[in-house]
Amino acid sequence: MPIENNLASDLQLIVPNLHRRYSGVTATNRMVAPKLAQMYRAAWLGPYAPDGIARMGFADLLKLWRHRWPLIWHARRNDEMIVGVLLRALGWPLKLVFTSAAQRHHTWLTRWLIRQMDAVIATSELSASFLKREATVVMHGVDTTRYAPPADRAAAFAEAKLPGRYAIGCFGRVRAQKGTDVFVEAMCRLLPRYPDFTAVIVGAVVPEQQGFADGLKRQIEKAGLQSRIVIMGELEIEEVQRWYQRLTIYAFTSRNEGFGLTLIEAMAAGVTLVAARAGAAQFVIEDGVTGVLTPPGDVDALVGALEPLMRDPAAAVAIGERARARVLEKFSLDAEANAIAAVYRTLG
């Protein structure tokens, strides 16, 4: 959906996505942008534009110099903040907004850029604590119609034609930061005791992590579990959504994260979540009620949390149902979009 001439004159919001590699930041941006486009005359600048929002190119951006009224430029990365600051300095009438998910001390450049913003959003209280300025906490939401429980989870798993009756998954790029090694080690210990389960890893292996991934494959082969720990690689988003519906348990094993969108994706699909205390896990999950929290990087703790659920899948199903209800109440896309729009309204 390219930008139209009349939209250029009425435009209110630019959603820049200037990162060439698809990432979690891009994924969260893609989900909420169409909702914001229902509230504002909005356009997406950059690759991976979702349906439901107009697309604009840099040639369209040039035409907006000396636009009649301020435009909201909502950045989510340093490069997008830099472009916004430069454009405003050159005469583009921009109100600058930045969303931060980082849970670490920022570099001097990031701190300086954040000070130039007209408003700042943090995706959790922990992220906000590192910003050194006033910020509004708006947690991510998920499309609860696309990420939803299947009519029959057993039938959905059977479609995959994998061994056993239940699936346990770990999604995200295959690398140490995501804790893929923690998951594989836990599965090597547990799967021999629970033959009804198969483990599924969904996510890309980037070239610089190929050695790490090859080491995991050798570990799986040594354990004789090649048919029961399946590395699917990168899948289309529709197939990822289908895989959530095939899972009974989801293991979120990241050592560190900004937010960790898979947390609420899995919960929305009614999957029981065992999650490391990384990203927004401690804010999203009610420990022992809508999931189980463990220390990051702790294989023993992960095994201890997973085993009761693998021993009693019916208990896992009940936790998954409560997790779905929590997402519907707290983490819908509508809730996220409305909270972001409230920030926009403060800009005048």
Secondary structure, 3 states (H helix, E strand, C coil): CECCHHHHHHCCEEEECCCCCCCHHHHHHHHHHHHHHCCCCEEEECCCCCCCCEEECHHHHHCCCCCCCCEEEEECCHHHHHHHHHHHHCCCCEEEEEEECCCCCCCHHHHHHHHHCCEEEECCHHHHHCCCCCCEECCCCECCCCCCCCCCHHHHHHHCCCCCCEEEEEECCCCHHHCHHHHHHHHHHHHHHCCCEEEEEECCCCHHHHHHHHHHHHHHHHCCCCCCEEEEECCCHHHHHHHHHHCCEEEECCCCCCCCCHHHHHHHCCCEEEEECCCCHHHHCCECCCEEEECCCCHHHHHHHHHHHHHCHHHHHHHHHHHHHHHHHHCEHHHHHHHHHHHHHCCC
